[in-house]
């Protein structure tokens, strides 16, 4: 078995583009990443922003430390490596929502410059 991850039946060129999805939703897919200390109000701001955007007719998704760590990242702890992996996974999820035309609000501590740079690169 080779180390290639290439799909033998590539479908990417046949998939709907981000632009086609955004056209259907009449909105642009974007990601807002809120950072700050624990208890600083990141999630509260994100909830208020999501409600405001919803009231304006925009489809949103809110990802925050609590809802993500209870589910997809339940296997991660709080070591530096686990925190980095937490941010990497969230950024990948946010990218998928963005590519679908959804306004995505991410509220995560993101304590290091390296973590924030990784998220920016992925998204």
N, C-alpha and C positions, 0 to 999 in steps of 0.2 A: 504494500500500500504506500502510495506516495504521500508526501507531506503537504500536498496542494489542497486548498480548501475550495477550489473551483468547482462549481456545480456542473455536472455533466449535462443538465438540461437548463441552461440559463434562461431566466424569465425576466431579469431586471429591465431589459430593453422594452418589454411588453407591458410593464407595470404603469399605472397612472402616475403622472408626474406630480410634484408638489404644486406646481402652478395649476394643474387641472383640478386638484383637490381644493386649493384656495379659491378658485373660480366658483366651484360649487357652493362653498361656504360663504362666499362674499367677504372673506377676511384673509389676512396674511398670517401664516404660522410664525410665531415668534416665541422666544423664551426670555423670561425675566428671572434673574437669579438673585434672590435676596440673601444677604449674609449678615451675620452679627452674632453677638454672644448669646448664650442660652438665656431665655427669658426677656430678650431685648424687644420682642414684638414682631419678629419676622412673619410668623404664621398669622398673626392678627392683621397685619398690613396686607398680606397675600389674600386672606379671606375677604377683606373689604374690597380689594382691587378686583378679585374674581367676581364678586357680587355686582360691582359697578359695571364691569365689562359685560356681564351677563345681561344686566338691565339695558345695555346698549345693543343687545342682540348678538354678542360675540360668544362663541363656544370656547370655554376655558377648561383647563385641568390644573388642579392644585396638587403639587407634590411637596410634602413636608417631612421632616425627620421622623415624626411620630407615625404617620400612616405608612411610610416606606419601611421603616425598621420593624414594624409589626408583621409585615408580609414578606416582600421580596428580599429584604436584607436581614431577616430574623436570625440568620446564621452568623451574622457579623457581631463582633464585640466593639470595643472602643480603643483598641490599640491604634497606633498611627497607621499601620498597614490596613487594618480593617476600616478605618475612617476614609482612607484613600480609595479603597474598593467601593465603599458606600457611595462616595461622590462619583466615581467612574460609572457605576451602574445607573445612578440617577441621571447623569448626563446622557447616557445612551437612551434611556427611556424618554427624556425630554426631547432629544433629537428626533425620535420616532414620532412623538406628538407634533413637533414643529413641521416635520415632513408631511404630516397629514393635514396641516393647515390650522392646527389648534393653537390658541394662545395659552402658553404653559407658564405657570408661576411656580418657581422652586424656592422653598424657604429652608435653607440648610446652613448650619454653622460655618462650614467650609473654612477651617481655621488657618490653613497655610496658603501661601501664594501658589505653591506647587499644585495644590488641590484645585484652586480657582482657575489656574492656567489649564489644567487638564480638562476641566469642565468646559471651558471656553473653546478649547481645541476640538473636543468631541462634538459639541453643539454646532 
